[in-house]
């Protein structure tokens, strides 16, 4: 394959080794994302940062804990980052669908380096706000495209596992951020600029590495088909799936699925802008408007169930639970380690029990832990500080925070990022995933802006808000979110073809369409003799052809059959 540069790893690696290499690069981007989120928890507690440079607080004379004079400014500096991610993801989605996944990763990494450099050198809150906006833009570009690239190269049977591994690295980034900041606090007593400038600057290293090596990796075969570069797409798929032994025919089956679905999408819907996608204009049976609403609200609820507060304002949360200021930082760091270890549960369960059941058990345990954390914190604060009862209740509240964080890592951390990358049509998959990042940006930005104010007004009762949000997610997921597990990306158009918003109607409609359109599900049904084992081609029909009657309308086949019967009756009548 002379079209792809010889330096590209696709020529040297294949099958699982190539998938692991792709996963490592995606994981490097996700590591930066996690580090960037976890970093602000420690930065907000640096004396030089909040007192001398940003001037939104001062240290408490008795305890040394930060006393925030301007909660709106503190929250604004954190939340403006999410305005940047919102803008960046829209750019990243458009750029990714137009120019490819790899070029978009390079663009995002370069832009984030600029933002991180400006944050490191910030001299006042105005400078910092602008720098975080720019840095957020780069993060938004990466978040819009990296999950798409990862899901488009992975096999449908292990897609969840690969993305879950990436989010283990995401939380590893949070862990690294916390412990770097914990260590920086010991340098010159934690009162100098190094305490917060070095942790911010550290993120530049993985970004430079990502920018340098992303060009050595293969483009998504699905994007290549979309833009007409089918020879390259077929070669990359062959390297990803294998071409010998039991793998014969696997790549060709998937390639034909992608070609078929790309043609069907062009027949079914008009070109989709962001506005058209949001309102479902011209999408026909693809129902992109419904998919956009699903991913936006899934991401918003991911933040409102409590993780945004625990990640960014962990020190504040532990103080409200009655933990002394001297112990807050290392307990926060220990919580992040528990968080990271718990993500490994998702690696082994997500493709076994599915996306919906993962969200169900997560919401139940998280909701219980948030309500108990609120109750135990309240009980602890009603007793004298330092008393046995106060310590006991506070320890119970901290245990519930740990339980919440671990459960979130095993459930809700991965699914809201995986689901948007799975369910959108090929023609607009990067834009669709960008809408998920929009939801995440809205949820995070809104919450981090309000949390300082909410914590100041409600203190430990804030946990009850998070608990209620977890309860709300149960009927929401049950009624509205179809299962994407163990289904190919090409099958998603069949899954969302129903005109009803309800999950049970989507599943019923999917079963009918799958039976009517075997041409679209060859890769998923290879065990049902859809593919010739010797050639890897469809047993019936010409290679690369799309069935004339292929449709996302369950009534279409019946109409064709009725028309055929009428024609035969007329001919013989």
N, C-alpha and C positions, 0 to 999 in steps of 0.2 A: 504494500500500500504506500506508493510514493507520495500521495497527496499529504499524508500526515508526516510531519518531520521525524527523522530517525531518532532524535533525542527524546521523543515522547515515550513514556513508560509503557504504553499500550503494546509496543513491539517487543518488550522484554518480559512482561508479566502477563499472566492470563488467569482466568477463573477466580478462585478465592484469593489468590495473592494480589491480583489486580484490584479486586473489590476492597481488600484490606488497605491497600495503598490509597485508594480513593477515600476510604473512610477516615484514614489518618489525616488527610488534607482537610476534609470537611470538619473533622474533630478539632483541628488547629484553629479554624475559624470560630467554632463553637466555644473553644477554650477561651479565646479572646472575649467573646460575648459574655461568658460567665465571669471572667476576671473583671471586666468593665462594670458589671452590675455590682459585684461584691465589694469592689474597691471603695465606693462612696460611703459604706458603713463606717470604715475606719477613718477616712478622710474627714468626715463630719465631726469626728471626735478629736481631731488634732488641734491643739490650742492655737498655734500660729495661724491655722487655716480659719477657724471660726471667729477668733478674737482679733488678730492683727491684720490679716489680709482681707477676708470677706466681711468682717465686722457685723455679723448677725448674732453674736452671743459673747459670753464671757464665762470664765471658770467660776464655779461656786466656791466662795472663800473657805467653807468648812469641809466639803467633801472632794472638791476638785473636779466634780462632774460638770459637763457643759451646761450652762444656763442660757437658753435661747431667748434673746430679746425680740428677734424678728423671725417668727416661724414661717411667714409667707416667703421671705427671701431665702431661707434655708430650703424650704420645699421647692421654690421656684428654680433654684440652681440645679437641684436633682431632676426635677420634672421636665425642664427645657430640653434635656437630652432626648426625651421621648417624642417631643415635637420634631426633633431632628430625625429620629428613626422613622417617624411617620412619613416625613417628606422623602427620606432616603429610600424607603422600601418601595414607594411608588415609582421613583426613578429606576430603582433596581429591577422591578418587575417589568417595566417597559423595555429597558435596555437588555434584560436577559432574554425576553422573547424575540427581540429584534436582532441582537448581535451575538447571542450565545451565552452559555453559563460560565465558561472559563474567563472570557473577557470581563464579565460582570464581577466575578470574584476579584480579579486584578484591580478593577476600578474601585471596588469597595475597600480593599486593603489599603490602597494608596491614599484614598480620602480619609480613612480612619487614622492613618499615620499623621496626617496634617492636623487633625483634630486633637490627637493625643499630645502632639508637640505643643500646640497652643495652650492646652490645659496645664501642661507641666510648667509653662512659663508665665501663667496668669499672675497679674499684679493686683487685681481688684475684682469685685463681683461682676462688673460689667464685662470685663475681659473673659472671666470664667464662664459666664452665661453664653457668650458668643462661641467660645471654644467647645463647650459641651454640645451646643447646637450642631456644630460642624462634625464633631466626633460621632454624634448620634446619626447623622446623615450617612456616614460610612458604615456604621453598624446596621442601619436599616437596609442598605444595599446588600450587605452580606447575608443578613437574615432572610431577605426575600429570595435569594438564589441558592444558597448552599443546601438547604433541605430538599429543594427541587432536584438539584444535581445528584444528591445522594439517593433519593428515591427512584429517579429515572435510570440509574445504573444498577440498583440492587434487584435481586429476584423477588417476586411477589411473596414467596413463602418465608423469606427471612428479612423482608424490608423493615419491619418494626424493630427487629433485633439490632440491625446495623445503625438505625437512627438512635436507638436507646443507648448504644455504646457511645455515640457521639455526645449525648447529653450527660453521660458519666464524666466525660472530659469537660463539659460545660460546668459542672459543679466542682470539678477539680480546679477550674479557674477561680471559682468563688473561694475555695479553700486556700489556694495560693495567695489570693488577695488578702484574706484575713490574716494569715500568718506572716506575710511580709510586713503588713502594717503593725502587727503585734510586735515583731522584732524591731521595726523602725522606732517604736515608742521608747526603746531603751537607749537610743542614740542621743546623747546629750540631754537625757532626762525627758525626751519627747517634746521639747518646747520649741525646737527649731523648724526651719522650713523643710529640711530633709524628711521629716516625719510624714509629710503628705506629698511632697513633690516627687520623691523617689518611687513610691507605689504607683503614681499616675504614669511616670515615665516608663515603668517596667513593661507596660502593655505594648510599647513600640516594638520590642524584640520579636514576639510571635507574629505581629503584623508584617514586619519586614521579611520574615521567613516565608510567610504565606504569599506575599507579593512576588518573591523571587522564584518560588517553585511551582506555583499553580499553572504556569505556562507549559509545564512538562507533562501535563495530564490530559487524558482524552476528553473530548466534548461529549455531551450527552447524546446517545444514539437517537433518542426520540426527537430532540431538537434538530439533529441533522436530517432526519426524515422530513420533518416539518418544512425545512427550507430547501428541500430537494436534493440534498447531498446524500443520496441513498447508498452509494458505493461505500463511502466512509462509514455510514451508520451500520451497514451490514458487517463490515470488518470489525468495528468496535464491539458489536454484539457477539460476534464469533469469539473474540478474545475474552469477553466477559463470561460467556456461557460454556465455551468449549465446543470443539467440532469433532471429537473422536469418541469411540466407545459408546457408553450409554448417553452421552451428550449429543450424539448425532441428531440433527433435526430440531434441537431445542432453540437454537438461535434463529433458524429460519422461520419457525413457527411464531416466535415473538416478533420477528421482523415483519411478517405478513400481517399480524394483528395491528402493529403500529401503522402500517401503510393503510390498512382498511379503515381504521378509526380516524386517521387524518383526513381521508377522503370523505368519510361520513360527516365529520365535523364541518367540513367546508360546504357540504350539501345542506346541512341542517340549520346552520346559524350564519348570520352576517358577521363581518369583522367587528370585534368587541373592544371598545374603549373602556376605560375605567368607569365612566358614568353609565355606559350601556350595561356593563357587568353588574353594577350596583343595583340597577333597577330591572335587570333581566330583559332589556330592550333588544329585540332581534335574536334572542338566543334559542327560541323555539323549544324543542323537547330537551335541550341541554340544561335548561333551568339554571343558568349561571347566577341569576339574582338570588335564588334560594341558597345556593352554595356559598355565596359571598356572605350572606347574613349568618349562616351557620358558623363559618370560621371566625368572623368578627366577634360574635358573642361568646364563642368557646374561649377565645383568647382574653376577652374582657373578664370573664368569670374566673379564668385561671389566676388573675391577679387579685380579684376581690375575695377569693376564698382564703386569702391571708398571706400568701408567700411573698408578695412585694413588701409588705410591712416587716416580715421576719428577716428577709434578706438585707434590706437597706437600713432598717431601723432596729436591728437586733439589739444593739446596746440599750436603746431606749426601752424596748420591750422587756428586757431582763431587769432594768431598773424599776419599771412599774411592777414587776413581780417581787420586788423587795431585795434584789441581789445587790451587795455593796459595790460601789464603783470600781474598787480595786480588782474585783473578780469578773467584772462584766466582759472585758475584752477576751480573756482566755476561754470563758464559757461560750461566747459567741463563736470563737474559732473551733471549739470542740463540736459545737452544733453543726458547723459546716462539714466536718469530717463524717459525722453520722449521716448527714444529707448525701454526701458523695457515695458512701458505701451502700446506702439504700437504693441508689439508682441501678445497682447491679441486679436487683430483684426484677426490675422492668425488662432488663436484657433477656432474662430467661422465661418471663411470663407473658410478655406483650403479644407475641405471635401464637401463644397457646390458648389464652383465654379471650383475646380480642381487645379492641379499643374500648367498647362499651362497658364490659365488665371491669376493666382496669379503672375506668372513671367511677363506676358505681362504688367499688369497695374503697377507693380513695376518698370519695366524698363522705361516706359514712364515718370512717375512722377520723378523718380531718375535722368533721363537724363536731363529733363527740369531744375530741381533744381541745378544740377551741372553746367550747362551752365550759369544760372542766377547768381550762386555764384561767378563764375569766372568773369563775367562782372561787377557785383556790387563791388567786391573787387578791381578790376582794377580802377573803377571810384572813389572809396573812397580814394585810395592811390594817386590820382592825385590832391587832395585838401589838404590844410595844416592840419596837425594832430591836432585833437581837435576841428576843425571847425564844424559848424552845418551840412554842406554837407558831410564831411568825416564821422561823426557819423551816419548820415542817411544811407549812402551807406553801411557802415560797419554793421549796424544793419540789413539791408536787406540781406547782405551776410550771416550773422549768422542765420537768419531765414531760408534761403535756406538750410544751413547745417542741421538745426533741421528738416526741412521737409524731406531732403534726409534720415537722420537717422531713422526717424519714419517710412517712407515708406519701407525702407530696413527691419526693424524689422517686418513689417506686411507682407512681401512678400519673398524677396530673402534670408532672414536669414535661414528659415526652409527648403525650398524645396530642395536645393542642398545637404542637409544632409539626408533628407527623401528618395529622389529618388534612390540613390545607394543602400539603405537598402531594397528597394522594388523590384527592377527589376532583380536581379540576380538569377540564378538557386539555389535551395537548396544545391546542392552538393558543390558549391563554394561561397555561399552567404557572408560569412565573408571575404573571399579573395576579392570578388567583391567590397564590401563596403570599404575595404582597398585601392583599387584603387581610390576610391573617395577621401579618405584622402591624397593619393599621389598627386592628383590634387590640393587639398587645400594647401598642404605643398609647392608645386611648386609655386602656385599663391602667397601665403603669403611670402615665402622665397625670391622669385624674387623681389616682390614689396617692401618689407620692407628693402631689401638691397639697392634698387635703390631710394626709396623715399627721404631719406635725400639729396641725390645728385640732384634729380629732383626738390625738393622744393627749394634748393639753387639756381639752374639754372633758373627755370621757375617761382618760387614763386606762385602767385595766378593763373597763367595760367595752373597749374597742374590740376585744376578742369576741363578744357576742355578735357583732356585725359580721365578722368573718364566719362564725358558726352558722348564721342564718343564710349567708351566701352559699355555703356548702349544701344546705338542705335544698335550696332552690335548684341546684344543678341536677338533682336526681330525676325529677319529672322532665326536666329540660332535655337531658340526654336520652331518656327512655322514649320520649315521644317524637323527637325531631332528628336524631342523629343515626343514620343507617350504619351498619357495620362494614368497615373497609378491609378488615383482616382476611388474609388468604385469598384476596381478589386482585387480579391484575389491574394496572392503571387503566388499561383499555376497557375493562368491565365497568368502570365507574360511570360512564355515560349511560349504561343500561340501568345502573342502580338509581340514578337520579332522573330518569326519564318520566316517572309518574307525575301527574299533574297535582296530586295531593301532597301536602307538606308532611303527612304522618309517616313515621318509619315503617309501620306494618304494611301500608299501601305500597311504599317503595319496594319492600322485599317481595311482595306478591307480584308486582309489575316486573321486577327484575327476573324472577323465575320464568315468567312467560316469555320475555324478550330473549333470555338466554337460550331457550329452546328454539325460538324462531330464528335466531341469528347465530348459528354455530360458527360462521366465518369470523366473528369478532372475538371468539374465546378459544382459539386453537391452543394457545400456550397454556391455558388453565385446564384444558381437557385432553391433554396428550394421552392420558390413560384410556380415553374413550375412542381411540382410533380415528381421530380427526386428521392426524398427520400420517403420511406414509413413512414408516420407520427407516426405509432405505434412502429416500430422497429428502425427507424433511419437509415435503411440500403437501398442501392440502390434497386429500385423496380425490376430491371432486373439484372441478373448476380449474381454470388456467392460473398459473403462477402470477401473483400480483394483481389478479383481477378482483373486483369488488362486486358482490352479488347485486344484480339490478334491483331486487326487492328489499335489500337490507334497509332497515328502518328502526327508529326508536319509538315508533308508535305501535302499540300492541294490536291495534285494529287494522294496521296496514296490510298485514299478511292475509287477513280475512277478506279485505277489499280486493286484493289481487286474485284470490281464489274465486271469489264471487264473479269477478269480471271474466276470469278464464272459463268458468262454467257457463256463463251467459253466451260467450263467444262460441263455445262448442255446441250449445243448444241451437243457436242461430244457424251454425254451419250445417247441422244435420237435420234441422227442422223442415 
